[in-house]
Amino acid sequence: MQDVFPTNQELNEMLGAEKYKVWAAVCNLIESLYEMEILRKNTNWNNWKYEHKYRRGGKTLCTLYSNEKGFMIQIVFGKEERAKFENEQHIYSDEVQSIYNNSTTYHDGKWMSFEPTSSLLEDIQRLLYIKRKPNKK
């Protein structure tokens, strides 16, 4: 079965106007800073319906998951990235610090998954900078 990723209009209808506005802001933020391959596919991982992944050179920057109830962003920090975050943790909002501190650490890194809000966009940008420096001029 071929993957069918929703159009922007369908995403807007599925997520609702407020959540779609944040989805679009997160995507615009990433796409304005990074030249990335975007992989879109259907998924049933953890009850999500769609996966929207930003990758380059075989490495994932972040992944957005969505369904009828909303969406989340997933950012995985390896050992060095965790050290960078922990050194500057104080500059992040209490919410992002809590998300980080309560995220599960696996053998391949700390998996942060959370529902973005417009108030977290600046923190999301900083988190992505830790993963990879912007490569768009």
Phi and psi in radians as a Rosetta constraint file:
Dihedral C 1 N 2 CA 2 C 2 CIRCULARHARMONIC -1.371 0.35
Dihedral N 2 CA 2 C 2 N 3 CIRCULARHARMONIC 2.441 0.35
Dihedral C 2 N 3 CA 3 C 3 CIRCULARHARMONIC -1.196 0.35
Dihedral N 3 CA 3 C 3 N 4 CIRCULARHARMONIC 2.404 0.35
Dihedral C 3 N 4 CA 4 C 4 CIRCULARHARMONIC -2.176 0.35
Dihedral N 4 CA 4 C 4 N 5 CIRCULARHARMONIC 1.826 0.35
Dihedral C 4 N 5 CA 5 C 5 CIRCULARHARMONIC -1.569 0.35
Dihedral N 5 CA 5 C 5 N 6 CIRCULARHARMONIC 2.412 0.35
Dihedral C 5 N 6 CA 6 C 6 CIRCULARHARMONIC -1.173 0.35
Dihedral N 6 CA 6 C 6 N 7 CIRCULARHARMONIC 2.650 0.35
Dihedral C 6 N 7 CA 7 C 7 CIRCULARHARMONIC -1.255 0.35
Dihedral N 7 CA 7 C 7 N 8 CIRCULARHARMONIC 2.964 0.35
Dihedral C 7 N 8 CA 8 C 8 CIRCULARHARMONIC -1.033 0.35
Dihedral N 8 CA 8 C 8 N 9 CIRCULARHARMONIC -0.691 0.35
Dihedral C 8 N 9 CA 9 C 9 CIRCULARHARMONIC -1.125 0.35
Dihedral N 9 CA 9 C 9 N 10 CIRCULARHARMONIC -0.745 0.35
Dihedral C 9 N 10 CA 10 C 10 CIRCULARHARMONIC -1.152 0.35
Dihedral N 10 CA 10 C 10 N 11 CIRCULARHARMONIC -0.663 0.35
Dihedral C 10 N 11 CA 11 C 11 CIRCULARHARMONIC -1.097 0.35
Dihedral N 11 CA 11 C 11 N 12 CIRCULARHARMONIC -0.749 0.35
Dihedral C 11 N 12 CA 12 C 12 CIRCULARHARMONIC -1.014 0.35
Dihedral N 12 CA 12 C 12 N 13 CIRCULARHARMONIC -0.796 0.35
Dihedral C 12 N 13 CA 13 C 13 CIRCULARHARMONIC -1.168 0.35
Dihedral N 13 CA 13 C 13 N 14 CIRCULARHARMONIC -0.684 0.35
Dihedral C 13 N 14 CA 14 C 14 CIRCULARHARMONIC -1.234 0.35
Dihedral N 14 CA 14 C 14 N 15 CIRCULARHARMONIC -0.793 0.35
Dihedral C 14 N 15 CA 15 C 15 CIRCULARHARMONIC -1.463 0.35
Dihedral N 15 CA 15 C 15 N 16 CIRCULARHARMONIC -0.464 0.35
Dihedral C 15 N 16 CA 16 C 16 CIRCULARHARMONIC 1.616 0.35
Dihedral N 16 CA 16 C 16 N 17 CIRCULARHARMONIC 2.697 0.35
Dihedral C 16 N 17 CA 17 C 17 CIRCULARHARMONIC -1.027 0.35
Dihedral N 17 CA 17 C 17 N 18 CIRCULARHARMONIC -0.768 0.35
Dihedral C 17 N 18 CA 18 C 18 CIRCULARHARMONIC -1.132 0.35
Dihedral N 18 CA 18 C 18 N 19 CIRCULARHARMONIC -0.849 0.35
Dihedral C 18 N 19 CA 19 C 19 CIRCULARHARMONIC -1.199 0.35
Dihedral N 19 CA 19 C 19 N 20 CIRCULARHARMONIC -0.647 0.35
Dihedral C 19 N 20 CA 20 C 20 CIRCULARHARMONIC -1.111 0.35
Dihedral N 20 CA 20 C 20 N 21 CIRCULARHARMONIC -0.646 0.35
Dihedral C 20 N 21 CA 21 C 21 CIRCULARHARMONIC -1.032 0.35
Dihedral N 21 CA 21 C 21 N 22 CIRCULARHARMONIC -0.720 0.35
Dihedral C 21 N 22 CA 22 C 22 CIRCULARHARMONIC -1.224 0.35
Dihedral N 22 CA 22 C 22 N 23 CIRCULARHARMONIC -0.742 0.35
Dihedral C 22 N 23 CA 23 C 23 CIRCULARHARMONIC -0.951 0.35
Dihedral N 23 CA 23 C 23 N 24 CIRCULARHARMONIC -0.888 0.35
Dihedral C 23 N 24 CA 24 C 24 CIRCULARHARMONIC -1.086 0.35
Dihedral N 24 CA 24 C 24 N 25 CIRCULARHARMONIC -0.688 0.35
Dihedral C 24 N 25 CA 25 C 25 CIRCULARHARMONIC -1.128 0.35
Dihedral N 25 CA 25 C 25 N 26 CIRCULARHARMONIC -0.712 0.35
Dihedral C 25 N 26 CA 26 C 26 CIRCULARHARMONIC -1.131 0.35
Dihedral N 26 CA 26 C 26 N 27 CIRCULARHARMONIC -0.826 0.35
Dihedral C 26 N 27 CA 27 C 27 CIRCULARHARMONIC -1.079 0.35
Dihedral N 27 CA 27 C 27 N 28 CIRCULARHARMONIC -0.771 0.35
Dihedral C 27 N 28 CA 28 C 28 CIRCULARHARMONIC -1.099 0.35
Dihedral N 28 CA 28 C 28 N 29 CIRCULARHARMONIC -0.703 0.35
Dihedral C 28 N 29 CA 29 C 29 CIRCULARHARMONIC -1.022 0.35
Dihedral N 29 CA 29 C 29 N 30 CIRCULARHARMONIC -0.897 0.35
Dihedral C 29 N 30 CA 30 C 30 CIRCULARHARMONIC -1.096 0.35
Dihedral N 30 CA 30 C 30 N 31 CIRCULARHARMONIC -0.837 0.35
Dihedral C 30 N 31 CA 31 C 31 CIRCULARHARMONIC -1.249 0.35
Dihedral N 31 CA 31 C 31 N 32 CIRCULARHARMONIC -0.343 0.35
Dihedral C 31 N 32 CA 32 C 32 CIRCULARHARMONIC -1.415 0.35
Dihedral N 32 CA 32 C 32 N 33 CIRCULARHARMONIC -0.374 0.35
Dihedral C 32 N 33 CA 33 C 33 CIRCULARHARMONIC -1.819 0.35
Dihedral N 33 CA 33 C 33 N 34 CIRCULARHARMONIC -0.469 0.35
Dihedral C 33 N 34 CA 34 C 34 CIRCULARHARMONIC -2.231 0.35
Dihedral N 34 CA 34 C 34 N 35 CIRCULARHARMONIC 2.455 0.35
Dihedral C 34 N 35 CA 35 C 35 CIRCULARHARMONIC -1.631 0.35
Dihedral N 35 CA 35 C 35 N 36 CIRCULARHARMONIC 1.863 0.35
Dihedral C 35 N 36 CA 36 C 36 CIRCULARHARMONIC -2.353 0.35
Dihedral N 36 CA 36 C 36 N 37 CIRCULARHARMONIC 2.709 0.35
Dihedral C 36 N 37 CA 37 C 37 CIRCULARHARMONIC -1.437 0.35
Dihedral N 37 CA 37 C 37 N 38 CIRCULARHARMONIC 2.361 0.35
Dihedral C 37 N 38 CA 38 C 38 CIRCULARHARMONIC -1.923 0.35
Dihedral N 38 CA 38 C 38 N 39 CIRCULARHARMONIC 2.072 0.35
Dihedral C 38 N 39 CA 39 C 39 CIRCULARHARMONIC -1.857 0.35
Dihedral N 39 CA 39 C 39 N 40 CIRCULARHARMONIC 2.131 0.35
Dihedral C 39 N 40 CA 40 C 40 CIRCULARHARMONIC -2.063 0.35
Dihedral N 40 CA 40 C 40 N 41 CIRCULARHARMONIC 2.316 0.35
Dihedral C 40 N 41 CA 41 C 41 CIRCULARHARMONIC -2.735 0.35
Dihedral N 41 CA 41 C 41 N 42 CIRCULARHARMONIC 2.855 0.35
Dihedral C 41 N 42 CA 42 C 42 CIRCULARHARMONIC -1.356 0.35
Dihedral N 42 CA 42 C 42 N 43 CIRCULARHARMONIC 2.598 0.35
Dihedral C 42 N 43 CA 43 C 43 CIRCULARHARMONIC -2.603 0.35
Dihedral N 43 CA 43 C 43 N 44 CIRCULARHARMONIC 2.739 0.35
Dihedral C 43 N 44 CA 44 C 44 CIRCULARHARMONIC -2.194 0.35
Dihedral N 44 CA 44 C 44 N 45 CIRCULARHARMONIC 0.351 0.35
Dihedral C 44 N 45 CA 45 C 45 CIRCULARHARMONIC -1.132 0.35
Dihedral N 45 CA 45 C 45 N 46 CIRCULARHARMONIC 2.188 0.35
Dihedral C 45 N 46 CA 46 C 46 CIRCULARHARMONIC 0.938 0.35
Dihedral N 46 CA 46 C 46 N 47 CIRCULARHARMONIC 0.617 0.35
Dihedral C 46 N 47 CA 47 C 47 CIRCULARHARMONIC 1.215 0.35
Dihedral N 47 CA 47 C 47 N 48 CIRCULARHARMONIC 0.251 0.35
Dihedral C 47 N 48 CA 48 C 48 CIRCULARHARMONIC -1.511 0.35
Dihedral N 48 CA 48 C 48 N 49 CIRCULARHARMONIC 2.758 0.35
Dihedral C 48 N 49 CA 49 C 49 CIRCULARHARMONIC -1.851 0.35
Dihedral N 49 CA 49 C 49 N 50 CIRCULARHARMONIC -0.670 0.35
Dihedral C 49 N 50 CA 50 C 50 CIRCULARHARMONIC -2.258 0.35
Dihedral N 50 CA 50 C 50 N 51 CIRCULARHARMONIC 2.563 0.35
Dihedral C 50 N 51 CA 51 C 51 CIRCULARHARMONIC -2.134 0.35
Dihedral N 51 CA 51 C 51 N 52 CIRCULARHARMONIC 2.327 0.35
Dihedral C 51 N 52 CA 52 C 52 CIRCULARHARMONIC -2.273 0.35
Dihedral N 52 CA 52 C 52 N 53 CIRCULARHARMONIC 1.727 0.35
Dihedral C 52 N 53 CA 53 C 53 CIRCULARHARMONIC -1.916 0.35
Dihedral N 53 CA 53 C 53 N 54 CIRCULARHARMONIC 2.376 0.35
Dihedral C 53 N 54 CA 54 C 54 CIRCULARHARMONIC -1.816 0.35
Dihedral N 54 CA 54 C 54 N 55 CIRCULARHARMONIC 2.080 0.35
Dihedral C 54 N 55 CA 55 C 55 CIRCULARHARMONIC -2.360 0.35
Dihedral N 55 CA 55 C 55 N 56 CIRCULARHARMONIC 2.733 0.35
Dihedral C 55 N 56 CA 56 C 56 CIRCULARHARMONIC -2.734 0.35
Dihedral N 56 CA 56 C 56 N 57 CIRCULARHARMONIC 2.333 0.35
Dihedral C 56 N 57 CA 57 C 57 CIRCULARHARMONIC 1.016 0.35
Dihedral N 57 CA 57 C 57 N 58 CIRCULARHARMONIC 0.605 0.35
Dihedral C 57 N 58 CA 58 C 58 CIRCULARHARMONIC 1.358 0.35
Dihedral N 58 CA 58 C 58 N 59 CIRCULARHARMONIC 0.042 0.35
Dihedral C 58 N 59 CA 59 C 59 CIRCULARHARMONIC -1.991 0.35
Dihedral N 59 CA 59 C 59 N 60 CIRCULARHARMONIC 2.377 0.35
Dihedral C 59 N 60 CA 60 C 60 CIRCULARHARMONIC -1.536 0.35
Dihedral N 60 CA 60 C 60 N 61 CIRCULARHARMONIC 2.257 0.35
Dihedral C 60 N 61 CA 61 C 61 CIRCULARHARMONIC -1.364 0.35
Dihedral N 61 CA 61 C 61 N 62 CIRCULARHARMONIC -0.924 0.35
Dihedral C 61 N 62 CA 62 C 62 CIRCULARHARMONIC -2.884 0.35
Dihedral N 62 CA 62 C 62 N 63 CIRCULARHARMONIC 2.923 0.35
Dihedral C 62 N 63 CA 63 C 63 CIRCULARHARMONIC -2.341 0.35
Dihedral N 63 CA 63 C 63 N 64 CIRCULARHARMONIC 2.394 0.35
Dihedral C 63 N 64 CA 64 C 64 CIRCULARHARMONIC -1.852 0.35
Dihedral N 64 CA 64 C 64 N 65 CIRCULARHARMONIC 2.336 0.35
Dihedral C 64 N 65 CA 65 C 65 CIRCULARHARMONIC -2.057 0.35
Dihedral N 65 CA 65 C 65 N 66 CIRCULARHARMONIC 2.465 0.35
Dihedral C 65 N 66 CA 66 C 66 CIRCULARHARMONIC -2.449 0.35
Dihedral N 66 CA 66 C 66 N 67 CIRCULARHARMONIC 2.740 0.35
Dihedral C 66 N 67 CA 67 C 67 CIRCULARHARMONIC -2.740 0.35
Dihedral N 67 CA 67 C 67 N 68 CIRCULARHARMONIC -2.964 0.35
Dihedral C 67 N 68 CA 68 C 68 CIRCULARHARMONIC -1.143 0.35
Dihedral N 68 CA 68 C 68 N 69 CIRCULARHARMONIC -0.340 0.35
Dihedral C 68 N 69 CA 69 C 69 CIRCULARHARMONIC -1.599 0.35
Dihedral N 69 CA 69 C 69 N 70 CIRCULARHARMONIC -0.276 0.35
Dihedral C 69 N 70 CA 70 C 70 CIRCULARHARMONIC 2.659 0.35
Dihedral N 70 CA 70 C 70 N 71 CIRCULARHARMONIC -2.698 0.35
Dihedral C 70 N 71 CA 71 C 71 CIRCULARHARMONIC -2.638 0.35
Dihedral N 71 CA 71 C 71 N 72 CIRCULARHARMONIC 2.866 0.35
Dihedral C 71 N 72 CA 72 C 72 CIRCULARHARMONIC -2.461 0.35
Dihedral N 72 CA 72 C 72 N 73 CIRCULARHARMONIC 2.787 0.35
Dihedral C 72 N 73 CA 73 C 73 CIRCULARHARMONIC -1.931 0.35
Dihedral N 73 CA 73 C 73 N 74 CIRCULARHARMONIC 2.469 0.35
Dihedral C 73 N 74 CA 74 C 74 CIRCULARHARMONIC -2.135 0.35
Dihedral N 74 CA 74 C 74 N 75 CIRCULARHARMONIC 2.194 0.35
Dihedral C 74 N 75 CA 75 C 75 CIRCULARHARMONIC -2.215 0.35
Dihedral N 75 CA 75 C 75 N 76 CIRCULARHARMONIC 2.230 0.35
Dihedral C 75 N 76 CA 76 C 76 CIRCULARHARMONIC -1.923 0.35
Dihedral N 76 CA 76 C 76 N 77 CIRCULARHARMONIC 2.154 0.35
Dihedral C 76 N 77 CA 77 C 77 CIRCULARHARMONIC -1.791 0.35
Dihedral N 77 CA 77 C 77 N 78 CIRCULARHARMONIC 2.223 0.35
Dihedral C 77 N 78 CA 78 C 78 CIRCULARHARMONIC -1.368 0.35
Dihedral N 78 CA 78 C 78 N 79 CIRCULARHARMONIC -3.032 0.35
Dihedral C 78 N 79 CA 79 C 79 CIRCULARHARMONIC -1.021 0.35
Dihedral N 79 CA 79 C 79 N 80 CIRCULARHARMONIC -0.871 0.35
Dihedral C 79 N 80 CA 80 C 80 CIRCULARHARMONIC -1.147 0.35
Dihedral N 80 CA 80 C 80 N 81 CIRCULARHARMONIC -0.682 0.35
Dihedral C 80 N 81 CA 81 C 81 CIRCULARHARMONIC -1.171 0.35
Dihedral N 81 CA 81 C 81 N 82 CIRCULARHARMONIC -0.647 0.35
Dihedral C 81 N 82 CA 82 C 82 CIRCULARHARMONIC -1.095 0.35
Dihedral N 82 CA 82 C 82 N 83 CIRCULARHARMONIC -0.738 0.35
Dihedral C 82 N 83 CA 83 C 83 CIRCULARHARMONIC -1.087 0.35
Dihedral N 83 CA 83 C 83 N 84 CIRCULARHARMONIC -0.739 0.35
Dihedral C 83 N 84 CA 84 C 84 CIRCULARHARMONIC -1.059 0.35
Dihedral N 84 CA 84 C 84 N 85 CIRCULARHARMONIC -0.818 0.35
Dihedral C 84 N 85 CA 85 C 85 CIRCULARHARMONIC -1.070 0.35
Dihedral N 85 CA 85 C 85 N 86 CIRCULARHARMONIC -0.822 0.35
Dihedral C 85 N 86 CA 86 C 86 CIRCULARHARMONIC -1.113 0.35
Dihedral N 86 CA 86 C 86 N 87 CIRCULARHARMONIC -0.536 0.35
Dihedral C 86 N 87 CA 87 C 87 CIRCULARHARMONIC -1.205 0.35
Dihedral N 87 CA 87 C 87 N 88 CIRCULARHARMONIC -0.499 0.35
Dihedral C 87 N 88 CA 88 C 88 CIRCULARHARMONIC -2.099 0.35
Dihedral N 88 CA 88 C 88 N 89 CIRCULARHARMONIC 0.358 0.35
Dihedral C 88 N 89 CA 89 C 89 CIRCULARHARMONIC -0.951 0.35
Dihedral N 89 CA 89 C 89 N 90 CIRCULARHARMONIC -0.583 0.35
Dihedral C 89 N 90 CA 90 C 90 CIRCULARHARMONIC -1.098 0.35
Dihedral N 90 CA 90 C 90 N 91 CIRCULARHARMONIC -0.348 0.35
Dihedral C 90 N 91 CA 91 C 91 CIRCULARHARMONIC -1.468 0.35
Dihedral N 91 CA 91 C 91 N 92 CIRCULARHARMONIC -0.148 0.35
Dihedral C 91 N 92 CA 92 C 92 CIRCULARHARMONIC -1.573 0.35
Dihedral N 92 CA 92 C 92 N 93 CIRCULARHARMONIC 2.756 0.35
Dihedral C 92 N 93 CA 93 C 93 CIRCULARHARMONIC -1.095 0.35
Dihedral N 93 CA 93 C 93 N 94 CIRCULARHARMONIC 2.741 0.35
Dihedral C 93 N 94 CA 94 C 94 CIRCULARHARMONIC -1.002 0.35
Dihedral N 94 CA 94 C 94 N 95 CIRCULARHARMONIC -0.634 0.35
Dihedral C 94 N 95 CA 95 C 95 CIRCULARHARMONIC -1.094 0.35
Dihedral N 95 CA 95 C 95 N 96 CIRCULARHARMONIC -0.816 0.35
Dihedral C 95 N 96 CA 96 C 96 CIRCULARHARMONIC -1.206 0.35
Dihedral N 96 CA 96 C 96 N 97 CIRCULARHARMONIC -0.658 0.35
Dihedral C 96 N 97 CA 97 C 97 CIRCULARHARMONIC -1.055 0.35
Dihedral N 97 CA 97 C 97 N 98 CIRCULARHARMONIC -0.732 0.35
Dihedral C 97 N 98 CA 98 C 98 CIRCULARHARMONIC -1.148 0.35
Dihedral N 98 CA 98 C 98 N 99 CIRCULARHARMONIC -0.743 0.35
Dihedral C 98 N 99 CA 99 C 99 CIRCULARHARMONIC -1.021 0.35
Dihedral N 99 CA 99 C 99 N 100 CIRCULARHARMONIC -0.833 0.35
Dihedral C 99 N 100 CA 100 C 100 CIRCULARHARMONIC -1.065 0.35
Dihedral N 100 CA 100 C 100 N 101 CIRCULARHARMONIC -0.881 0.35
Dihedral C 100 N 101 CA 101 C 101 CIRCULARHARMONIC -1.124 0.35
Dihedral N 101 CA 101 C 101 N 102 CIRCULARHARMONIC -0.480 0.35
Dihedral C 101 N 102 CA 102 C 102 CIRCULARHARMONIC -1.706 0.35
Dihedral N 102 CA 102 C 102 N 103 CIRCULARHARMONIC 0.023 0.35
Dihedral C 102 N 103 CA 103 C 103 CIRCULARHARMONIC -1.360 0.35
Dihedral N 103 CA 103 C 103 N 104 CIRCULARHARMONIC 2.625 0.35
Dihedral C 103 N 104 CA 104 C 104 CIRCULARHARMONIC -1.404 0.35
Dihedral N 104 CA 104 C 104 N 105 CIRCULARHARMONIC 2.412 0.35
Dihedral C 104 N 105 CA 105 C 105 CIRCULARHARMONIC -1.786 0.35
Dihedral N 105 CA 105 C 105 N 106 CIRCULARHARMONIC 2.181 0.35
Dihedral C 105 N 106 CA 106 C 106 CIRCULARHARMONIC -1.919 0.35
Dihedral N 106 CA 106 C 106 N 107 CIRCULARHARMONIC -3.103 0.35
Dihedral C 106 N 107 CA 107 C 107 CIRCULARHARMONIC -1.081 0.35
Dihedral N 107 CA 107 C 107 N 108 CIRCULARHARMONIC -0.461 0.35
Dihedral C 107 N 108 CA 108 C 108 CIRCULARHARMONIC -1.788 0.35
Dihedral N 108 CA 108 C 108 N 109 CIRCULARHARMONIC 0.089 0.35
Dihedral C 108 N 109 CA 109 C 109 CIRCULARHARMONIC 2.465 0.35
Dihedral N 109 CA 109 C 109 N 110 CIRCULARHARMONIC -3.093 0.35
Dihedral C 109 N 110 CA 110 C 110 CIRCULARHARMONIC -1.682 0.35
Dihedral N 110 CA 110 C 110 N 111 CIRCULARHARMONIC 2.120 0.35
Dihedral C 110 N 111 CA 111 C 111 CIRCULARHARMONIC -1.706 0.35
Dihedral N 111 CA 111 C 111 N 112 CIRCULARHARMONIC 1.838 0.35
Dihedral C 111 N 112 CA 112 C 112 CIRCULARHARMONIC -1.683 0.35
Dihedral N 112 CA 112 C 112 N 113 CIRCULARHARMONIC 2.127 0.35
Dihedral C 112 N 113 CA 113 C 113 CIRCULARHARMONIC -2.288 0.35
Dihedral N 113 CA 113 C 113 N 114 CIRCULARHARMONIC 2.205 0.35
Dihedral C 113 N 114 CA 114 C 114 CIRCULARHARMONIC -2.763 0.35
Dihedral N 114 CA 114 C 114 N 115 CIRCULARHARMONIC 2.773 0.35
Dihedral C 114 N 115 CA 115 C 115 CIRCULARHARMONIC -1.477 0.35
Dihedral N 115 CA 115 C 115 N 116 CIRCULARHARMONIC 2.021 0.35
Dihedral C 115 N 116 CA 116 C 116 CIRCULARHARMONIC -1.208 0.35
Dihedral N 116 CA 116 C 116 N 117 CIRCULARHARMONIC 2.606 0.35
Dihedral C 116 N 117 CA 117 C 117 CIRCULARHARMONIC -2.232 0.35
Dihedral N 117 CA 117 C 117 N 118 CIRCULARHARMONIC 2.858 0.35
Dihedral C 117 N 118 CA 118 C 118 CIRCULARHARMONIC -1.064 0.35
Dihedral N 118 CA 118 C 118 N 119 CIRCULARHARMONIC -0.506 0.35
Dihedral C 118 N 119 CA 119 C 119 CIRCULARHARMONIC -1.251 0.35
Dihedral N 119 CA 119 C 119 N 120 CIRCULARHARMONIC -0.236 0.35
Dihedral C 119 N 120 CA 120 C 120 CIRCULARHARMONIC -1.752 0.35
Dihedral N 120 CA 120 C 120 N 121 CIRCULARHARMONIC 0.020 0.35
Dihedral C 120 N 121 CA 121 C 121 CIRCULARHARMONIC -1.018 0.35
Dihedral N 121 CA 121 C 121 N 122 CIRCULARHARMONIC -0.726 0.35
Dihedral C 121 N 122 CA 122 C 122 CIRCULARHARMONIC -1.117 0.35
Dihedral N 122 CA 122 C 122 N 123 CIRCULARHARMONIC -0.728 0.35
Dihedral C 122 N 123 CA 123 C 123 CIRCULARHARMONIC -1.137 0.35
Dihedral N 123 CA 123 C 123 N 124 CIRCULARHARMONIC -0.699 0.35
Dihedral C 123 N 124 CA 124 C 124 CIRCULARHARMONIC -1.061 0.35
Dihedral N 124 CA 124 C 124 N 125 CIRCULARHARMONIC -0.751 0.35
Dihedral C 124 N 125 CA 125 C 125 CIRCULARHARMONIC -1.038 0.35
Dihedral N 125 CA 125 C 125 N 126 CIRCULARHARMONIC -0.774 0.35
Dihedral C 125 N 126 CA 126 C 126 CIRCULARHARMONIC -1.111 0.35
Dihedral N 126 CA 126 C 126 N 127 CIRCULARHARMONIC -0.711 0.35
Dihedral C 126 N 127 CA 127 C 127 CIRCULARHARMONIC -1.078 0.35
Dihedral N 127 CA 127 C 127 N 128 CIRCULARHARMONIC -0.731 0.35
Dihedral C 127 N 128 CA 128 C 128 CIRCULARHARMONIC -1.171 0.35
Dihedral N 128 CA 128 C 128 N 129 CIRCULARHARMONIC -0.626 0.35
Dihedral C 128 N 129 CA 129 C 129 CIRCULARHARMONIC -1.044 0.35
Dihedral N 129 CA 129 C 129 N 130 CIRCULARHARMONIC -0.626 0.35
Dihedral C 129 N 130 CA 130 C 130 CIRCULARHARMONIC -1.130 0.35
Dihedral N 130 CA 130 C 130 N 131 CIRCULARHARMONIC -0.720 0.35
Dihedral C 130 N 131 CA 131 C 131 CIRCULARHARMONIC -1.157 0.35
Dihedral N 131 CA 131 C 131 N 132 CIRCULARHARMONIC -0.758 0.35
Dihedral C 131 N 132 CA 132 C 132 CIRCULARHARMONIC -2.831 0.35
Dihedral N 132 CA 132 C 132 N 133 CIRCULARHARMONIC 2.388 0.35
Dihedral C 132 N 133 CA 133 C 133 CIRCULARHARMONIC -1.235 0.35
Dihedral N 133 CA 133 C 133 N 134 CIRCULARHARMONIC 2.509 0.35
Dihedral C 133 N 134 CA 134 C 134 CIRCULARHARMONIC -0.987 0.35
Dihedral N 134 CA 134 C 134 N 135 CIRCULARHARMONIC 2.486 0.35
Dihedral C 134 N 135 CA 135 C 135 CIRCULARHARMONIC -2.102 0.35
Dihedral N 135 CA 135 C 135 N 136 CIRCULARHARMONIC 0.212 0.35
Dihedral C 135 N 136 CA 136 C 136 CIRCULARHARMONIC -1.797 0.35
Dihedral N 136 CA 136 C 136 N 137 CIRCULARHARMONIC 2.377 0.35
